[in-house]
Amino acid sequence: MAFGQSYPNKPVRIVTITAGSGIDFTARLIARALSASLGQQFIVDNRGSLISGEVVSKAPPDGYTLLVDSSSFWLAPLLQDVPYDPQLSFAPVSLLAASPLILVASPAAPIRSVAELIALAKANPGVLNYASGTSGGSGHLTAELFKTMAGVNIMRVGYKGTVLSYTDLMNGRVHILFESAPAVMPLVKAGKITGMAVTTLQRTVLAPGMPTVAETVPGFEVVSMTSLLAPAKTPTAIVGRLSQEIVRILRTPEAKEKLLNAGTDPVGSSPEQLAITIKSEMAKWGKVIKDAGIRAD
């Protein structure tokens, strides 16, 4: 334990994805808090998504190179060849935050609830469509899971960027969309699109008063998660110290407020809980991806 308590004795690098993203925001919040509490500088290093995973997987397992990434990090190997194994190449440290997706509809479509969506889709198989960005992205996978669990046939309309999909949704060219809360809640509040449901099992303050998809489709749950990982074989004392410190940080009012304002819920977990989450999420989405024949763009 003394080894863990002497850590860190030099600056620590936190590798993450593109600067300015929600994941980068969470990484920087954690880096600042850890720097203050552990007395060494935690520096954020922005890389591409697959590159960040590769960099950390090949780093020395000494606790001085860490990874902050989203659920897409552990789903990527199910969609394409990647230079790491999410379960074998890393030591889980802690879940950091979790964000729901919001199911929204075009104001031009006669849909105001999940029940109405399902009824209309079943009465008109293959007529309704959903907008989706990247193939294998969260919006695409969530819609395919919804189709399976709700027993409906809704067609995908793929987009290279999100802005055009929002425009087409507002204009009625596409009917529904699953998207992150920070991205679509301003449009919902402005009355430009219809917010129908959140993808968490329980209702959330991130979408006040909005029902869950699970209230109509029992068991439906999709949460985009951000987590902290270290290279495999990082000493358990270091992993444990980081996890305990992060759980403490995420319980502070300041961290809670900043993350909620950014559209995500603070979580904090043990390394064991994160390992279980990664395994179960890969199994769940692996089936969706296989059944729908999805590959990354």
N, C-alpha and C positions, 0 to 999 in steps of 0.2 A: 504493500500500500504506500510505503514511503516513496517508491518510484513514481506512482501516480500523483502524489502530493507535491513532488518537486517539479512536475510538469505544469506549465511550459517554462523553459528557461531561455527561449529565444523566440523570435517572431514566428507566427503560424500563418500559412497560406490557405485561404478558403477559395477553392476553384468553383466557379459557377458559370451559368450561361450568359447570354447577351446582357450588356449593361442597359439599365432602364426597364427591364422586365419586372414582373411581380416577384419572381424567384430571386432576382438580383436585389430587390428591395428587402426581402426577408433575410438574405445572406448578409447584407450590410447592417441590418438591425442587430442580428446575432453577433456579427463581428465586433461592432461597437460595444455591445454589452459584455462580451467575453473579454475584450481588451481591458475594460474597466474593472472587471471582477477578478481576472486571473493575472493582471499585472504585466502582460506582454501584448505586443501588437498583433492583432488578427487582421490580415490584409486580404481583401477580396481581389481575386484574379479572374477576369471575365474571359471565357473561351466559348467556342461553339459547343452545342449540347453533347454530341458524340465525342468531341475532342476532350471536353472536361472529364468525362468518364474514363477515357483512355489515359489521360495524364495522371489522374489520381490512382487508377488501378496499378500503374507502374511505379508509383512513388514509394520511397522507403516507408515501411510500416512503423513509423516512430511518432505519429500524432502531429507532425508538423506540416502535413499536406492533407486537407480535408475536402470533401465534395458536398455542395448544396445543389440539389436538383429536384425536379418534379417527378410525378408518377411516370411521365413519358420516358424517363431514364431507364426504369426497369421493364417497360413495355417495348422499348425499341428492339430488343433481340427477338421478339415475337413477330416483328414486321420486316426486319432486314438484318443483314450481317453487321455485327458491331464488334469492336476490338476488346470487349470485356464481357464477363459474366456477372449479372447483377447480384447473384447470390454467392458466388465463389470468389469473386475478385475484391469484395468489400467486407468491412466489418460495420454492421449497422450501429449507429450511435443514438439517434432520436428522430422521431417525427417532429416537425417544426410547426406546420400549419396545414389546414385543410380548407378547401374552397368548394362550394357547390357549383353546379351549372344551373342555368335558368332555362326552362322551356318557354320560348316566346313564339307568338304567332303574328302573322300579318293582320293588320286591322281590316284588310279587304276580305280576309277569309272568315267564313261563318263559324269561327271557333273561339270559345272563351274559356274552355276548361279542358282538362285531360279527358273527361268522359265524353264531351262533345267531339273531341279529336278522334277518339277511338271509334265512336259510333259512325262518324262521317267516313273514316278510313275503311271500316268494314263494309259500309254500304257502297263504297266506290273503290274497290281494290286497284292499286296502282295509279290512281288519279292524283292523290295528294303527293307533295314532295317536301323534302327538307334540304336546307342549305348546309353545306359543310365545307370547311377549309381543307387543310392537308389530309390526304388519304391516310387513315390510321391515327389521325388526331383525336382529341377528346370529343369534339362535336360529332365526328363520324362514328366513333365507337359507341358513344352514348345512344345515338339514334338507332344503331343496329341492335343494341341491347333492348331498347324500348320496343322495336318492331317484334323481336322474339317474345318478350315477356307479355306484351299487349296483344300479340297475335294479329298484327296488321301488316299490310303491304304498302309501304310508303317509299317513293323513289328518291334517290340521292341526286342532288345537283351540286357538283363540285366547284369550288372557287380557289383561285390561287391566293387571294387576299380576302380579308374580312370586310373591308369597307364596301366593296361592291355587293357582297351578300346582304349586308344591312340595308343598303339602298333597294335591292330587289325585294327584300322582305317588306319594307315599308311601302313599296309600290305594288305589292301583290303578285310579283313574278314567282316568288317561292312562298310556301305556306307556313313552315315552322323552322325553328332553329334551336339547337342546344348550344349555349354559349356561357362563358364565365360571367359571374355577377358584376364585377367592375365594368365589363365591356358593355353590357346591355341594360343594366338598371337605370342609367341616365335616360336612355331612350324610352324605357317603360314609364318612368316618372314624368317624362315630357309628353306622354300619350301618343308617341309615334309608332310604338308596337305594343302588342298585348302580352303582358307577363302572366303566364298560366300556372307554373309550378316550379318548385325547386327540387333538386335531385338528391338532397339529403333525406335520411329517414325521418328526421324531426324537422319541424319548421325552424327557421333561422332569422336572427336579427338582421342578417345581410339582405333579406328580402321581406321586410315587415308585412305580416298579414297574408303572405302568399302560401297557399297549400303546397303539400309535397306531391310528387308523382306517386309515391307509395300509398297515399290515401286512396288512390284509384287502382293502381297496379301494385298489389302487396309485395313487399320485399325489394322493390326497385330502389337501388341506391348507387349513385355515382359521385365520388368525391375526388377532386384533384388535390394531391398531397405534395407537400414539400418536405424533404428530409435531409438529414446530415449523415454522411457516411465517411469512413476512413478506409485506407487500404486494408486488405485482408491481413490477418496476423498482427495487427496493431495491439499492443498489450492491453489486456482487459482492464487494468487499473486506469489507464489513460482514457479508454472508451467510457468507463464508468464515471470518471470524474467529469468528463465533458457532458455526458448525459444528465447527470445530477444538476450540473450548473445550468444547462439549457432548460430543464424543467423548472428550476427556480426562476430563471429570467422570464420565461413565458407566463408565469403566474403573476408577475408584477403588473400593476395597473397601467404603467406607461407602455409596456410591450403589448398588452391586450388592446389598448386604445389605438396604438399605431397600426397594428395588424388589422383590426376590425375596420378602421378607416380606409385601409388599402383593399378591403373586400375579401379578407380571409380570416378564418378562425385560428387562434393560437391553440396548439395541441400539447406537445411535450410528451415523451414516452420513454420507456426503458429500451435498451438495445434489443431485448428479447421480443418486445411488442412490435418493434419495427420489422424484425426478421419475419415474424408471423404474418404481418401485413403484406410484405413484399411477396411472400410465398403464395398467400391466398389471392392477392390481386393478379399475379401472373397466371394462376390457374383459371380464375374467373374470365379474364380478358383473353387468355389463350384460346378458350373455347369460342368466344364471340368472333375472334379474328379468323379462326379455322373455319367455323361454320359459314361465315360471310365471304371467305376467300379474300381477305383484305391484305394488301401489301402496301408498304410505304411508297410515296411518289418518288 
